Amino acid sequence: MTTEPHTEAQAACDELAAALKQVGIVLPSLGVDPIWLSDAWPRALVELGRCNLETAHRLIAVLKRAAER
């Protein structure tokens, strides 16, 4: 974990993208949400973004399998 929120958020995005890629899922809009920087008390936000229906169904299947463990 880093001390700079933006760096930490980017690292989380990278780690999440890598984990999703391992199960065949790509979220094309995954990234750090820049809006949080304008907040009086900034806290890093990760934007998961949009995905198509095929990707949504793959994500659902992966989450269900993980929940069954």
HTML snippet that shows the backbone in 3Dmol.js (N, CA, C, O; Angstrom):
<script src="https://3Dmol.org/build/3Dmol-min.js"></script>
<div id="view" style="width:600px;height:400px;position:relative"></div>
<script>
const pdb = `
ATOM      1  N   MET A   1       0.846  -1.185   0.000  1.00  0.00           N
ATOM      2  CA  MET A   1       0.000   0.000   0.000  1.00  0.00           C
ATOM      3  C   MET A   1       0.887   1.242   0.000  1.00  0.00           C
ATOM      4  O   MET A   1       1.880   1.304   0.725  1.00  0.00           O
ATOM      5  N   THR A   2       0.530   2.206  -0.798  1.00  0.00           N
ATOM      6  CA  THR A   2       1.315   3.438  -0.881  1.00  0.00           C
ATOM      7  C   THR A   2       0.631   4.538  -0.085  1.00  0.00           C
ATOM      8  O   THR A   2      -0.512   4.388   0.346  1.00  0.00           O
ATOM      9  N   THR A   3       1.337   5.638   0.104  1.00  0.00           N
ATOM     10  CA  THR A   3       0.764   6.739   0.871  1.00  0.00           C
ATOM     11  C   THR A   3       0.022   7.734  -0.006  1.00  0.00           C
ATOM     12  O   THR A   3      -0.802   8.497   0.499  1.00  0.00           O
ATOM     13  N   GLU A   4       0.289   7.748  -1.294  1.00  0.00           N
ATOM     14  CA  GLU A   4      -0.382   8.688  -2.187  1.00  0.00           C
ATOM     15  C   GLU A   4      -1.635   8.024  -2.761  1.00  0.00           C
ATOM     16  O   GLU A   4      -1.539   6.987  -3.417  1.00  0.00           O
ATOM     17  N   PRO A   5      -2.820   8.618  -2.516  1.00  0.00           N
ATOM     18  CA  PRO A   5      -4.067   7.977  -2.943  1.00  0.00           C
ATOM     19  C   PRO A   5      -4.133   7.652  -4.435  1.00  0.00           C
ATOM     20  O   PRO A   5      -4.605   6.579  -4.808  1.00  0.00           O
ATOM     21  N   HIS A   6      -3.663   8.569  -5.297  1.00  0.00           N
ATOM     22  CA  HIS A   6      -3.742   8.302  -6.736  1.00  0.00           C
ATOM     23  C   HIS A   6      -2.862   7.116  -7.117  1.00  0.00           C
ATOM     24  O   HIS A   6      -3.271   6.271  -7.913  1.00  0.00           O
ATOM     25  N   THR A   7      -1.672   7.051  -6.561  1.00  0.00           N
ATOM     26  CA  THR A   7      -0.766   5.939  -6.845  1.00  0.00           C
ATOM     27  C   THR A   7      -1.362   4.633  -6.353  1.00  0.00           C
ATOM     28  O   THR A   7      -1.285   3.611  -7.035  1.00  0.00           O
ATOM     29  N   GLU A   8      -1.951   4.667  -5.178  1.00  0.00           N
ATOM     30  CA  GLU A   8      -2.584   3.478  -4.616  1.00  0.00           C
ATOM     31  C   GLU A   8      -3.776   3.038  -5.466  1.00  0.00           C
ATOM     32  O   GLU A   8      -3.968   1.844  -5.699  1.00  0.00           O
ATOM     33  N   ALA A   9      -4.571   3.998  -5.927  1.00  0.00           N
ATOM     34  CA  ALA A   9      -5.722   3.678  -6.769  1.00  0.00           C
ATOM     35  C   ALA A   9      -5.269   3.084  -8.098  1.00  0.00           C
ATOM     36  O   ALA A   9      -5.875   2.130  -8.587  1.00  0.00           O
ATOM     37  N   GLN A  10      -4.217   3.633  -8.683  1.00  0.00           N
ATOM     38  CA  GLN A  10      -3.711   3.088  -9.948  1.00  0.00           C
ATOM     39  C   GLN A  10      -3.180   1.676  -9.748  1.00  0.00           C
ATOM     40  O   GLN A  10      -3.393   0.805 -10.591  1.00  0.00           O
ATOM     41  N   ALA A  11      -2.490   1.448  -8.636  1.00  0.00           N
ATOM     42  CA  ALA A  11      -1.985   0.105  -8.343  1.00  0.00           C
ATOM     43  C   ALA A  11      -3.140  -0.880  -8.173  1.00  0.00           C
ATOM     44  O   ALA A  11      -3.056  -2.023  -8.622  1.00  0.00           O
ATOM     45  N   ALA A  12      -4.214  -0.439  -7.528  1.00  0.00           N
ATOM     46  CA  ALA A  12      -5.388  -1.296  -7.359  1.00  0.00           C
ATOM     47  C   ALA A  12      -6.022  -1.608  -8.710  1.00  0.00           C
ATOM     48  O   ALA A  12      -6.430  -2.744  -8.953  1.00  0.00           O
ATOM     49  N   CYS A  13      -6.108  -0.619  -9.586  1.00  0.00           N
ATOM     50  CA  CYS A  13      -6.641  -0.837 -10.944  1.00  0.00           C
ATOM     51  C   CYS A  13      -5.799  -1.858 -11.695  1.00  0.00           C
ATOM     52  O   CYS A  13      -6.332  -2.770 -12.328  1.00  0.00           O
ATOM     53  N   ASP A  14      -4.498  -1.701 -11.620  1.00  0.00           N
ATOM     54  CA  ASP A  14      -3.599  -2.619 -12.318  1.00  0.00           C
ATOM     55  C   ASP A  14      -3.744  -4.038 -11.781  1.00  0.00           C
ATOM     56  O   ASP A  14      -3.788  -4.998 -12.550  1.00  0.00           O
ATOM     57  N   GLU A  15      -3.818  -4.166 -10.459  1.00  0.00           N
ATOM     58  CA  GLU A  15      -3.961  -5.482  -9.838  1.00  0.00           C
ATOM     59  C   GLU A  15      -5.307  -6.113 -10.191  1.00  0.00           C
ATOM     60  O   GLU A  15      -5.380  -7.309 -10.475  1.00  0.00           O
ATOM     61  N   LEU A  16      -6.367  -5.313 -10.173  1.00  0.00           N
ATOM     62  CA  LEU A  16      -7.694  -5.807 -10.534  1.00  0.00           C
ATOM     63  C   LEU A  16      -7.731  -6.227 -11.997  1.00  0.00           C
ATOM     64  O   LEU A  16      -8.279  -7.280 -12.322  1.00  0.00           O
ATOM     65  N   ALA A  17      -7.161  -5.427 -12.875  1.00  0.00           N
ATOM     66  CA  ALA A  17      -7.121  -5.773 -14.301  1.00  0.00           C
ATOM     67  C   ALA A  17      -6.376  -7.087 -14.521  1.00  0.00           C
ATOM     68  O   ALA A  17      -6.808  -7.922 -15.316  1.00  0.00           O
ATOM     69  N   ALA A  18      -5.265  -7.271 -13.824  1.00  0.00           N
ATOM     70  CA  ALA A  18      -4.491  -8.507 -13.961  1.00  0.00           C
ATOM     71  C   ALA A  18      -5.274  -9.711 -13.447  1.00  0.00           C
ATOM     72  O   ALA A  18      -5.257 -10.773 -14.069  1.00  0.00           O
ATOM     73  N   ALA A  19      -5.960  -9.552 -12.315  1.00  0.00           N
ATOM     74  CA  ALA A  19      -6.753 -10.651 -11.757  1.00  0.00           C
ATOM     75  C   ALA A  19      -7.916 -11.007 -12.675  1.00  0.00           C
ATOM     76  O   ALA A  19      -8.211 -12.184 -12.879  1.00  0.00           O
ATOM     77  N   LEU A  20      -8.569 -10.002 -13.223  1.00  0.00           N
ATOM     78  CA  LEU A  20      -9.672 -10.255 -14.147  1.00  0.00           C
ATOM     79  C   LEU A  20      -9.167 -10.925 -15.425  1.00  0.00           C
ATOM     80  O   LEU A  20      -9.823 -11.817 -15.964  1.00  0.00           O
ATOM     81  N   LYS A  21      -8.017 -10.501 -15.901  1.00  0.00           N
ATOM     82  CA  LYS A  21      -7.451 -11.086 -17.120  1.00  0.00           C
ATOM     83  C   LYS A  21      -7.172 -12.572 -16.934  1.00  0.00           C
ATOM     84  O   LYS A  21      -7.309 -13.352 -17.877  1.00  0.00           O
ATOM     85  N   GLN A  22      -6.781 -12.970 -15.722  1.00  0.00           N
ATOM     86  CA  GLN A  22      -6.504 -14.380 -15.439  1.00  0.00           C
ATOM     87  C   GLN A  22      -7.739 -15.256 -15.626  1.00  0.00           C
ATOM     88  O   GLN A  22      -7.616 -16.452 -15.888  1.00  0.00           O
ATOM     89  N   VAL A  23      -8.918 -14.673 -15.493  1.00  0.00           N
ATOM     90  CA  VAL A  23     -10.157 -15.438 -15.677  1.00  0.00           C
ATOM     91  C   VAL A  23     -10.863 -15.036 -16.968  1.00  0.00           C
ATOM     92  O   VAL A  23     -12.048 -15.318 -17.148  1.00  0.00           O
ATOM     93  N   GLY A  24     -10.131 -14.376 -17.866  1.00  0.00           N
ATOM     94  CA  GLY A  24     -10.648 -14.058 -19.185  1.00  0.00           C
ATOM     95  C   GLY A  24     -11.590 -12.875 -19.262  1.00  0.00           C
ATOM     96  O   GLY A  24     -12.413 -12.795 -20.174  1.00  0.00           O
ATOM     97  N   ILE A  25     -11.480 -11.953 -18.314  1.00  0.00           N
ATOM     98  CA  ILE A  25     -12.369 -10.790 -18.292  1.00  0.00           C
ATOM     99  C   ILE A  25     -11.551  -9.514 -18.452  1.00  0.00           C
ATOM    100  O   ILE A  25     -10.527  -9.329 -17.795  1.00  0.00           O
ATOM    101  N   VAL A  26     -12.019  -8.642 -19.335  1.00  0.00           N
ATOM    102  CA  VAL A  26     -11.405  -7.324 -19.522  1.00  0.00           C
ATOM    103  C   VAL A  26     -12.492  -6.276 -19.346  1.00  0.00           C
ATOM    104  O   VAL A  26     -13.516  -6.314 -20.029  1.00  0.00           O
ATOM    105  N   LEU A  27     -12.272  -5.346 -18.436  1.00  0.00           N
ATOM    106  CA  LEU A  27     -13.159  -4.192 -18.288  1.00  0.00           C
ATOM    107  C   LEU A  27     -12.465  -3.026 -18.987  1.00  0.00           C
ATOM    108  O   LEU A  27     -11.526  -2.450 -18.437  1.00  0.00           O
ATOM    109  N   PRO A  28     -12.916  -2.670 -20.196  1.00  0.00           N
ATOM    110  CA  PRO A  28     -12.191  -1.682 -20.995  1.00  0.00           C
ATOM    111  C   PRO A  28     -12.132  -0.285 -20.387  1.00  0.00           C
ATOM    112  O   PRO A  28     -11.230   0.488 -20.708  1.00  0.00           O
ATOM    113  N   SER A  29     -13.066   0.044 -19.528  1.00  0.00           N
ATOM    114  CA  SER A  29     -13.094   1.391 -18.944  1.00  0.00           C
ATOM    115  C   SER A  29     -12.512   1.443 -17.534  1.00  0.00           C
ATOM    116  O   SER A  29     -12.613   2.474 -16.868  1.00  0.00           O
ATOM    117  N   LEU A  30     -11.911   0.363 -17.072  1.00  0.00           N
ATOM    118  CA  LEU A  30     -11.340   0.312 -15.728  1.00  0.00           C
ATOM    119  C   LEU A  30     -10.251   1.367 -15.587  1.00  0.00           C
ATOM    120  O   LEU A  30      -9.356   1.457 -16.427  1.00  0.00           O
ATOM    121  N   GLY A  31     -10.327   2.164 -14.527  1.00  0.00           N
ATOM    122  CA  GLY A  31      -9.317   3.190 -14.312  1.00  0.00           C
ATOM    123  C   GLY A  31      -9.569   3.973 -13.038  1.00  0.00           C
ATOM    124  O   GLY A  31     -10.527   3.711 -12.310  1.00  0.00           O
ATOM    125  N   VAL A  32      -8.711   4.921 -12.782  1.00  0.00           N
ATOM    126  CA  VAL A  32      -8.848   5.793 -11.618  1.00  0.00           C
ATOM    127  C   VAL A  32      -9.830   6.902 -11.966  1.00  0.00           C
ATOM    128  O   VAL A  32      -9.697   7.548 -13.006  1.00  0.00           O
ATOM    129  N   ASP A  33     -10.809   7.124 -11.109  1.00  0.00           N
ATOM    130  CA  ASP A  33     -11.803   8.178 -11.314  1.00  0.00           C
ATOM    131  C   ASP A  33     -11.180   9.522 -10.940  1.00  0.00           C
ATOM    132  O   ASP A  33     -10.845   9.731  -9.774  1.00  0.00           O
ATOM    133  N   PRO A  34     -11.015  10.436 -11.897  1.00  0.00           N
ATOM    134  CA  PRO A  34     -10.351  11.707 -11.600  1.00  0.00           C
ATOM    135  C   PRO A  34     -11.208  12.687 -10.799  1.00  0.00           C
ATOM    136  O   PRO A  34     -10.669  13.642 -10.239  1.00  0.00           O
ATOM    137  N   ILE A  35     -12.499  12.483 -10.728  1.00  0.00           N
ATOM    138  CA  ILE A  35     -13.397  13.420 -10.043  1.00  0.00           C
ATOM    139  C   ILE A  35     -13.073  13.534  -8.556  1.00  0.00           C
ATOM    140  O   ILE A  35     -13.218  14.608  -7.972  1.00  0.00           O
ATOM    141  N   TRP A  36     -12.640  12.443  -7.943  1.00  0.00           N
ATOM    142  CA  TRP A  36     -12.390  12.469  -6.501  1.00  0.00           C
ATOM    143  C   TRP A  36     -11.318  13.484  -6.112  1.00  0.00           C
ATOM    144  O   TRP A  36     -11.275  13.932  -4.966  1.00  0.00           O
ATOM    145  N   LEU A  37     -10.457  13.847  -7.054  1.00  0.00           N
ATOM    146  CA  LEU A  37      -9.395  14.811  -6.747  1.00  0.00           C
ATOM    147  C   LEU A  37      -9.940  16.182  -6.369  1.00  0.00           C
ATOM    148  O   LEU A  37      -9.267  16.945  -5.676  1.00  0.00           O
ATOM    149  N   SER A  38     -11.154  16.502  -6.817  1.00  0.00           N
ATOM    150  CA  SER A  38     -11.730  17.815  -6.533  1.00  0.00           C
ATOM    151  C   SER A  38     -12.444  17.867  -5.187  1.00  0.00           C
ATOM    152  O   SER A  38     -12.884  18.937  -4.767  1.00  0.00           O
ATOM    153  N   ASP A  39     -12.564  16.748  -4.516  1.00  0.00           N
ATOM    154  CA  ASP A  39     -13.244  16.684  -3.225  1.00  0.00           C
ATOM    155  C   ASP A  39     -12.399  17.381  -2.153  1.00  0.00           C
ATOM    156  O   ASP A  39     -11.170  17.364  -2.211  1.00  0.00           O
ATOM    157  N   ALA A  40     -13.069  17.987  -1.186  1.00  0.00           N
ATOM    158  CA  ALA A  40     -12.353  18.657  -0.091  1.00  0.00           C
ATOM    159  C   ALA A  40     -11.505  17.662   0.702  1.00  0.00           C
ATOM    160  O   ALA A  40     -10.415  18.002   1.164  1.00  0.00           O
ATOM    161  N   TRP A  41     -11.998  16.445   0.860  1.00  0.00           N
ATOM    162  CA  TRP A  41     -11.265  15.367   1.525  1.00  0.00           C
ATOM    163  C   TRP A  41     -11.134  14.232   0.522  1.00  0.00           C
ATOM    164  O   TRP A  41     -11.902  13.271   0.556  1.00  0.00           O
ATOM    165  N   PRO A  42     -10.155  14.348  -0.371  1.00  0.00           N
ATOM    166  CA  PRO A  42     -10.058  13.365  -1.447  1.00  0.00           C
ATOM    167  C   PRO A  42      -9.829  11.944  -0.942  1.00  0.00           C
ATOM    168  O   PRO A  42      -9.035  11.698  -0.033  1.00  0.00           O
ATOM    169  N   ARG A  43     -10.542  11.036  -1.555  1.00  0.00           N
ATOM    170  CA  ARG A  43     -10.340   9.616  -1.305  1.00  0.00           C
ATOM    171  C   ARG A  43     -10.370   8.949  -2.673  1.00  0.00           C
ATOM    172  O   ARG A  43     -11.260   9.205  -3.484  1.00  0.00           O
ATOM    173  N   ALA A  44      -9.415   8.115  -2.909  1.00  0.00           N
ATOM    174  CA  ALA A  44      -9.256   7.505  -4.224  1.00  0.00           C
ATOM    175  C   ALA A  44     -10.444   6.619  -4.570  1.00  0.00           C
ATOM    176  O   ALA A  44     -10.924   5.843  -3.744  1.00  0.00           O
ATOM    177  N   LEU A  45     -10.907   6.751  -5.810  1.00  0.00           N
ATOM    178  CA  LEU A  45     -11.999   5.926  -6.310  1.00  0.00           C
ATOM    179  C   LEU A  45     -11.543   5.204  -7.570  1.00  0.00           C
ATOM    180  O   LEU A  45     -10.850   5.769  -8.415  1.00  0.00           O
ATOM    181  N   VAL A  46     -11.948   3.949  -7.675  1.00  0.00           N
ATOM    182  CA  VAL A  46     -11.671   3.154  -8.862  1.00  0.00           C
ATOM    183  C   VAL A  46     -12.954   3.082  -9.679  1.00  0.00           C
ATOM    184  O   VAL A  46     -14.002   2.679  -9.174  1.00  0.00           O
ATOM    185  N   GLU A  47     -12.861   3.472 -10.934  1.00  0.00           N
ATOM    186  CA  GLU A  47     -14.003   3.443 -11.848  1.00  0.00           C
ATOM    187  C   GLU A  47     -13.982   2.110 -12.585  1.00  0.00           C
ATOM    188  O   GLU A  47     -13.052   1.824 -13.339  1.00  0.00           O
ATOM    189  N   LEU A  48     -15.016   1.293 -12.363  1.00  0.00           N
ATOM    190  CA  LEU A  48     -15.089   0.000 -13.043  1.00  0.00           C
ATOM    191  C   LEU A  48     -15.582   0.151 -14.471  1.00  0.00           C
ATOM    192  O   LEU A  48     -15.254  -0.668 -15.329  1.00  0.00           O
ATOM    193  N   GLY A  49     -16.355   1.175 -14.733  1.00  0.00           N
ATOM    194  CA  GLY A  49     -16.780   1.481 -16.088  1.00  0.00           C
ATOM    195  C   GLY A  49     -17.867   0.573 -16.623  1.00  0.00           C
ATOM    196  O   GLY A  49     -18.585  -0.088 -15.873  1.00  0.00           O
ATOM    197  N   ARG A  50     -17.965   0.559 -17.925  1.00  0.00           N
ATOM    198  CA  ARG A  50     -19.002  -0.199 -18.618  1.00  0.00           C
ATOM    199  C   ARG A  50     -18.409  -1.456 -19.235  1.00  0.00           C
ATOM    200  O   ARG A  50     -17.205  -1.553 -19.473  1.00  0.00           O
ATOM    201  N   CYS A  51     -19.298  -2.420 -19.487  1.00  0.00           N
ATOM    202  CA  CYS A  51     -18.893  -3.613 -20.216  1.00  0.00           C
ATOM    203  C   CYS A  51     -20.086  -4.127 -21.008  1.00  0.00           C
ATOM    204  O   CYS A  51     -21.230  -3.771 -20.727  1.00  0.00           O
ATOM    205  N   ASN A  52     -19.809  -4.962 -21.996  1.00  0.00           N
ATOM    206  CA  ASN A  52     -20.900  -5.518 -22.787  1.00  0.00           C
ATOM    207  C   ASN A  52     -21.560  -6.679 -22.026  1.00  0.00           C
ATOM    208  O   ASN A  52     -21.073  -7.097 -20.975  1.00  0.00           O
ATOM    209  N   LEU A  53     -22.650  -7.183 -22.558  1.00  0.00           N
ATOM    210  CA  LEU A  53     -23.393  -8.243 -21.872  1.00  0.00           C
ATOM    211  C   LEU A  53     -22.574  -9.517 -21.713  1.00  0.00           C
ATOM    212  O   LEU A  53     -22.657 -10.180 -20.679  1.00  0.00           O
ATOM    213  N   GLU A  54     -21.793  -9.863 -22.712  1.00  0.00           N
ATOM    214  CA  GLU A  54     -20.964 -11.066 -22.613  1.00  0.00           C
ATOM    215  C   GLU A  54     -20.004 -10.962 -21.432  1.00  0.00           C
ATOM    216  O   GLU A  54     -19.855 -11.909 -20.660  1.00  0.00           O
ATOM    217  N   THR A  55     -19.362  -9.818 -21.298  1.00  0.00           N
ATOM    218  CA  THR A  55     -18.436  -9.609 -20.187  1.00  0.00           C
ATOM    219  C   THR A  55     -19.176  -9.622 -18.859  1.00  0.00           C
ATOM    220  O   THR A  55     -18.674 -10.182 -17.884  1.00  0.00           O
ATOM    221  N   ALA A  56     -20.347  -9.022 -18.799  1.00  0.00           N
ATOM    222  CA  ALA A  56     -21.143  -9.028 -17.568  1.00  0.00           C
ATOM    223  C   ALA A  56     -21.481 -10.457 -17.156  1.00  0.00           C
ATOM    224  O   ALA A  56     -21.380 -10.803 -15.979  1.00  0.00           O
ATOM    225  N   HIS A  57     -21.880 -11.283 -18.109  1.00  0.00           N
ATOM    226  CA  HIS A  57     -22.211 -12.676 -17.796  1.00  0.00           C
ATOM    227  C   HIS A  57     -20.974 -13.463 -17.357  1.00  0.00           C
ATOM    228  O   HIS A  57     -21.063 -14.313 -16.471  1.00  0.00           O
ATOM    229  N   ARG A  58     -19.838 -13.188 -17.964  1.00  0.00           N
ATOM    230  CA  ARG A  58     -18.598 -13.848 -17.530  1.00  0.00           C
ATOM    231  C   ARG A  58     -18.248 -13.443 -16.102  1.00  0.00           C
ATOM    232  O   ARG A  58     -17.850 -14.280 -15.292  1.00  0.00           O
ATOM    233  N   LEU A  59     -18.395 -12.178 -15.804  1.00  0.00           N
ATOM    234  CA  LEU A  59     -18.108 -11.683 -14.460  1.00  0.00           C
ATOM    235  C   LEU A  59     -19.050 -12.315 -13.440  1.00  0.00           C
ATOM    236  O   LEU A  59     -18.615 -12.705 -12.356  1.00  0.00           O
ATOM    237  N   ILE A  60     -20.323 -12.419 -13.773  1.00  0.00           N
ATOM    238  CA  ILE A  60     -21.303 -13.069 -12.897  1.00  0.00           C
ATOM    239  C   ILE A  60     -20.882 -14.509 -12.621  1.00  0.00           C
ATOM    240  O   ILE A  60     -20.895 -14.952 -11.472  1.00  0.00           O
ATOM    241  N   ALA A  61     -20.511 -15.236 -13.667  1.00  0.00           N
ATOM    242  CA  ALA A  61     -20.119 -16.637 -13.507  1.00  0.00           C
ATOM    243  C   ALA A  61     -18.894 -16.781 -12.605  1.00  0.00           C
ATOM    244  O   ALA A  61     -18.854 -17.658 -11.742  1.00  0.00           O
ATOM    245  N   VAL A  62     -17.904 -15.925 -12.804  1.00  0.00           N
ATOM    246  CA  VAL A  62     -16.692 -15.977 -11.983  1.00  0.00           C
ATOM    247  C   VAL A  62     -17.017 -15.679 -10.523  1.00  0.00           C
ATOM    248  O   VAL A  62     -16.524 -16.365  -9.628  1.00  0.00           O
ATOM    249  N   LEU A  63     -17.832 -14.676 -10.280  1.00  0.00           N
ATOM    250  CA  LEU A  63     -18.191 -14.320  -8.906  1.00  0.00           C
ATOM    251  C   LEU A  63     -18.994 -15.430  -8.237  1.00  0.00           C
ATOM    252  O   LEU A  63     -18.798 -15.707  -7.054  1.00  0.00           O
ATOM    253  N   LYS A  64     -19.891 -16.063  -8.975  1.00  0.00           N
ATOM    254  CA  LYS A  64     -20.671 -17.170  -8.408  1.00  0.00           C
ATOM    255  C   LYS A  64     -19.768 -18.346  -8.059  1.00  0.00           C
ATOM    256  O   LYS A  64     -19.921 -18.957  -7.001  1.00  0.00           O
ATOM    257  N   ARG A  65     -18.820 -18.666  -8.951  1.00  0.00           N
ATOM    258  CA  ARG A  65     -17.882 -19.766  -8.654  1.00  0.00           C
ATOM    259  C   ARG A  65     -17.054 -19.441  -7.415  1.00  0.00           C
ATOM    260  O   ARG A  65     -16.825 -20.310  -6.574  1.00  0.00           O
ATOM    261  N   ALA A  66     -16.612 -18.215  -7.303  1.00  0.00           N
ATOM    262  CA  ALA A  66     -15.812 -17.816  -6.139  1.00  0.00           C
ATOM    263  C   ALA A  66     -16.633 -17.884  -4.857  1.00  0.00           C
ATOM    264  O   ALA A  66     -16.110 -18.262  -3.808  1.00  0.00           O
ATOM    265  N   ALA A  67     -17.903 -17.526  -4.930  1.00  0.00           N
ATOM    266  CA  ALA A  67     -18.767 -17.547  -3.745  1.00  0.00           C
ATOM    267  C   ALA A  67     -19.043 -18.972  -3.277  1.00  0.00           C
ATOM    268  O   ALA A  67     -19.303 -19.196  -2.094  1.00  0.00           O
ATOM    269  N   GLU A  68     -18.991 -19.929  -4.189  1.00  0.00           N
ATOM    270  CA  GLU A  68     -19.260 -21.322  -3.842  1.00  0.00           C
ATOM    271  C   GLU A  68     -18.084 -21.987  -3.143  1.00  0.00           C
ATOM    272  O   GLU A  68     -18.245 -23.067  -2.575  1.00  0.00           O
ATOM    273  N   ARG A  69     -16.932 -21.383  -3.170  1.00  0.00           N
ATOM    274  CA  ARG A  69     -15.737 -21.979  -2.546  1.00  0.00           C
ATOM    275  C   ARG A  69     -15.800 -21.932  -1.060  1.00  0.00           C
ATOM    276  O   ARG A  69     -14.876 -22.391  -0.388  1.00  0.00           O
TER     277      ARG A  69
END
`;
const viewer = $3Dmol.createViewer("view");
viewer.addModel(pdb, "pdb");
viewer.setStyle({}, {cartoon: {color: "spectrum"}});
viewer.zoomTo();
viewer.render();
</script>
